[in-house]
């Protein structure tokens, strides 16, 4: 009994504890996302998964999911998530039973993230695909996705120039922020009104701001 209650042991690798914790929560919640998270922790120990799942990242994605459902419903044949990173937003959408989605493709220019995204979303089977590509090189007209999501417009030098590559009438969900002090943010916006002007959407179904401690996240949902 004494061994079972001692607290002065040397700590083991945090991945072991995180993996056990995620597996336990997955068993309790029956969540495919948490089950996938446990797999990522076990198989990709160098992945920045803690950053991908920090409370701000999750809050912004939950906000996107809620407003998308409220403004556009839940039926989509094909969704493209650009700058999809580890595929967290696709996992959140695929897990939500309000949505009926044929397939979500997570597209990122970084060749190291596709395998991690596939690991996270393994339970989705053929309903999820991760691929490596430049968003400027995609053939939007040929693929005709029902929805294009870009939640990192602050990383794009010419947002309107990119949007012009999409066929007219394409539904988009866009996010940016006013976090100017982050060096990798090359095109932040100072306000929601500035983001609306930059995007120049033909129809706006939702426009809003989500304040956080260090910055405000802006989001637009509408058609080009």
N, C-alpha and C positions, 0 to 999 in steps of 0.2 A: 504493500500500500504506500509506503514512503516514497518509493521510486515513482509511483504514479502521480504524486502530488508535488514533487520537487519543481522549483522554478529557476534553479541556478545552473541549468545545463547550457552548454554552448549552443547558440542558434544555428540551425541548419540552413541550407540554401533557401531563399525566399520562394523560388519557383516551386519547390516541393510543397510548401504550405499553401501557396496560391492555387496550385493544381488541386490539392485535396479540398480546399475551400470551394473552388468553382465546381468541382464534381459533386460536392454535397449540396450546394445551392441548386445545381441542375437537377439532381434527384428529387429535391423538395418541390421545385417549381415546374418540373417537366418542360423546361425551356430549351428549345433547340439552340437558341443564341448562347445561353450560358454553357450548354454542353460543348458548343463549338469553341467558346472562350477557353474552356479547360483543355481542349485539344491543341489550341494555339500555344498556350502556356507550356504544354508538354513538348510539342514538336518544334516550336520556333522560339527558343529562349532569348534570342537577341531582338525579337520584334518589340517595338515600342507600344506594346498593347495597353500598358497602363495609361499612356497619353491618349490613345485612341478611345479609351473608355473612361476618361476623367469626367467629372460631373458637368463641366461646361460643354464638352463634346456631346455627351449624351443628352443634355437638356436641349441643345440646339437641334439635334436630330429628332427628339420627341416633339418639339415644337413644329418642325417641318412636317412630320408625319400627321400630326393632328390637323394642321391647317390645310394640308393637301387633301385629307379626307373630307373636311368640312366644305372646301371650295370646289372639289372636283370629283368626289365620290371615291370608290375603291376598286373600280374595274379597269385594269390596264393589261393589254396584251404583251407589250414590250416596253421596259423602262431602261434607259441608259443613265448610269450614274458616272459622271465625269470627275476625274480626280478622286476616284472611289477609295483609294488607299487600301485599308484592310477589309473593306466590305461591311462595315458596321451598319450603315444606314440600310443597305439591302437586307441584312439579317433582321433588322427591326421591322421593316416593311413585310417581309415574308413571314415573320412570326405572328403578325397582327391578323387575326381571323376576320377582321372587317374588310380586308383587301383580297381581291381575286386577281392575281397577277400571273400571267403566262410565264414570263421570264424577266429577270433583271440581269443586266450586264454591267459589271463594275469595270470601268476602263481607266487605266492610269498609265502615265508615261514611265513610271519607275518599274523596271523589270523585276525588282525584288519583292514586290507586294502581292502579285497575283497568287502565288502559292499559299500565302498566308490567308488571303481572302477566300480561297477555295477551301482551306481547312476550316475556317470559321463557319462557312455556309454549306458544309458537306451534307447536312441533313436535308437541304433543299433539292438535292439531286440535280436534274436537268433544268430546274427552274432558276438556277443561278449559274453564271459564267463570269470568270474574271479574265481579262485580256490586257495585254500591253499595247498601248497605242497613243499617239499624239492626238488630242482632240481636234486640232486643225487639219488632220489628215483623214478624218472619218468621212464616210459617204452618207451623210444624213438623208439625202434625197432617196437613195436606194433602199436604205434600211427602214426608214419611216417609223422611228420609235414613237409610241403614244405619248411618252413623257421623257424629257431630257432634264436631268438634275445636275446643277453645278453649284455646290455649296461653298466654293472657294474662289469667288470672282475677284477677291483681293489679290490673287496670284496671277491674274490675266492683265496684260498691258492694255489690250484693246477689247473690251467686253462687247461693244457694239459691232466691231469688226468680226468677232467670232459668231455672234448671234446672226449676222448676215449670211452665214454659211448654212443656216437651218432653213428648210422650206417654210414658206408663209403658212401660218396657222398652227405650227408646232407648239405644243404645250410645254412650258418650261417652269422649273422651280429654281430660283436663283437666290444665293445668299452672299453677302459681303459684310464688312465691318468697318469700324473707325479706329482700328488698332494700328495707328500709324507708326508706333515705336517698334513694331516687329520688323526686323530687316528683310524678311522674305515676303512681306506684304508690299507689293510694288504698285498697287492701285486701289488703295482704300477710298472710302467715301465718307464725307463729314456728316451726312444726314440721310434720312430715308428719301427725302425729296431729291437729293443729289443722285442717289442710286436709281430712282425712277427715271430721272432725266438721262442718265448714262445708258440704261437698258433700252429705253424707248419702246416698250412693249405696245403692241397694237391693242391688246385687251388685258386688263389687270383684274384678276379675280380675288387676289389678296395682296395687301401691302401692309407690312408691320415691322416693328422693332422689338427686340428682346434685350433689355439691359442686363449686363453682367458686371462683375466687380471691376474689371479692367477695360472693358470695351462694350459697345453695343452691337449686336448682330442685327442686320437688316435682311428682310426676305421679301421677294416678289414671286407671285405665282400668276401666270397668264400666258398669252400666246404672242409669238413674234409676227 
